[in-house]
Amino acid sequence: MVGLSNHLSDAEILISRREKVINDTVLLFKNSDPGMYAGRQGSTKGRIQDRIDKFSEMIKNVLSRLS
């Protein structure tokens, strides 16, 4: 995923917080419009960028938390 690849320099932190990454990813999918991450809403450049941005923001939130 592009949203994750933007944070490869933080790989060790993300690995240590993998449960939080998984849980927050599940919440992101559940709280998003149905089909957003399955591409059912279309795959225009803007929608793809929106999906990348939302996932990247979730990763940034995981990284900003203290442990």
N, C-alpha and C positions, 0 to 999 in steps of 0.2 A: 504494500500500500504506500502510496505517495505520502500520505499524512504521517505515517510511521517513519518512512525513510528520511524525512526531514529532521529526525531526532536520533539518528544513529550515533551521534557523539555521546548520547545519554543512555546507551544500551545497557550498561551495568545497572544503572538506577532503575530503568524500566524492567529489567529482569528481576531485580529484587522486589519490585512492586507489581509483579505480574498478576497477582490476584486482583489488585485494584484496577489494573488496566483491563482485565477481562470483565470484571463487574461493571466498570464504567462504560465499556463498549456495549455490553448488553443493555444497560440503561439508555445509552444513546440511541440504539436501534429501537427500543421499546417506545421512547419518547419522541421519536421522529415520525413524520408522516409515513403512512404505510407505503411501502415500495420505494422509499427514497434511496435506500442503500442497495436495492435490488435492481435499480435502474428503470423501474416501472413508470416513473414520472418523466421519462425521457432522458436522453443523454446529451443534452446541449452543453456547450462549453461552460455556460454559467452554472448549470445544475451540477456538473462534475466538479467544478471549482468549489461550489457550496458544500458538497459532500466532503471534499478534501479539507476544507477549512474547519468544518464542524469536528471532524475526527482529530485534526491537528490541535484544535483548541482543547479537546478532551485530554489529549496526551500532555499538553502544556499544564493543564490543571493537575494531573497526576504528578508531574514533575515538581510543581510548585509546593506541594504538600510536604510537610516535615514527616518523614517515614510513613 
